[in-house]
Amino acid sequence: MFTDLPQTILNELCKQYDLDNFDKVLVEMYIEFPETIRKHLKENLLKMLKRVDSDSPHEKSKQQGRRMCV
């Protein structure tokens, strides 16, 4: 009865957020992963983002400012 519903929802999201086919495949792959894989993926992405953020010039200037105040 509702077999097309998930695909319809995904198509609507793609339309609303102007996602291309590559974006759509990424979302499809992610939601089809088992929960443990999604958890592992999120943990690793967060680690990478924190590393990138701590390497940014803005973050370095904030850290230097903190050291000056001490």
C-alpha positions as CSV (number, residue, x, y, z in Angstrom):
1,M,0.0,0.0,0.0
2,F,2.7,2.6,1.0
3,T,5.6,1.1,-0.8
4,D,6.4,4.3,-2.6
5,L,6.0,6.5,0.4
6,P,9.7,6.6,1.5
7,Q,10.9,7.3,-2.1
8,T,8.2,10.0,-2.4
9,I,9.4,11.6,0.9
10,L,13.0,11.5,-0.3
11,N,12.0,13.0,-3.7
12,E,10.2,15.8,-1.9
13,L,13.2,16.5,0.3
14,C,15.4,16.6,-2.7
15,K,13.1,19.1,-4.4
16,Q,12.7,21.3,-1.3
17,Y,16.5,21.5,-0.6
18,D,17.6,21.5,-4.2
19,L,19.6,18.2,-3.8
20,D,21.1,16.6,-6.9
21,N,21.2,12.9,-7.6
22,F,24.5,12.4,-5.7
23,D,23.0,14.0,-2.6
24,K,20.0,11.7,-2.9
25,V,22.2,8.6,-3.2
26,L,24.1,9.7,-0.1
27,V,20.9,10.1,1.9
28,E,19.6,6.8,0.7
29,M,22.9,5.0,1.6
30,Y,22.9,6.6,5.0
31,I,19.4,5.7,6.0
32,E,19.9,2.1,4.8
33,F,23.0,1.7,7.0
34,P,22.5,-0.3,10.2
35,E,22.4,1.9,13.3
36,T,25.9,0.8,14.4
37,I,27.4,2.0,11.1
38,R,25.6,5.3,11.3
39,K,26.8,5.8,14.9
40,H,30.4,5.0,13.9
41,L,30.2,7.3,10.8
42,K,28.8,10.2,12.9
43,E,31.5,9.7,15.6
44,N,34.3,9.8,12.9
45,L,32.8,12.8,11.1
46,L,32.6,14.7,14.4
47,K,36.3,13.9,15.1
48,M,37.3,15.2,11.7
49,L,35.2,18.4,12.1
50,K,36.7,19.1,15.5
51,R,40.2,18.6,14.0
52,V,39.4,21.0,11.1
53,D,37.9,23.5,13.4
54,S,40.9,23.4,15.8
55,D,43.2,24.0,12.8
56,S,41.2,27.0,11.6
57,P,42.8,30.5,11.9
58,H,39.7,31.7,13.8
59,E,40.0,29.0,16.4
60,K,43.8,29.6,16.8
61,S,43.3,33.3,17.4
62,K,40.6,32.4,20.1
63,Q,43.1,30.1,21.8
64,Q,45.8,32.7,21.7
65,G,43.4,35.2,23.2
66,R,42.6,32.8,26.0
67,R,46.3,32.3,26.8
68,M,46.8,36.1,26.9
69,C,44.0,36.5,29.5
70,V,45.6,33.9,31.9
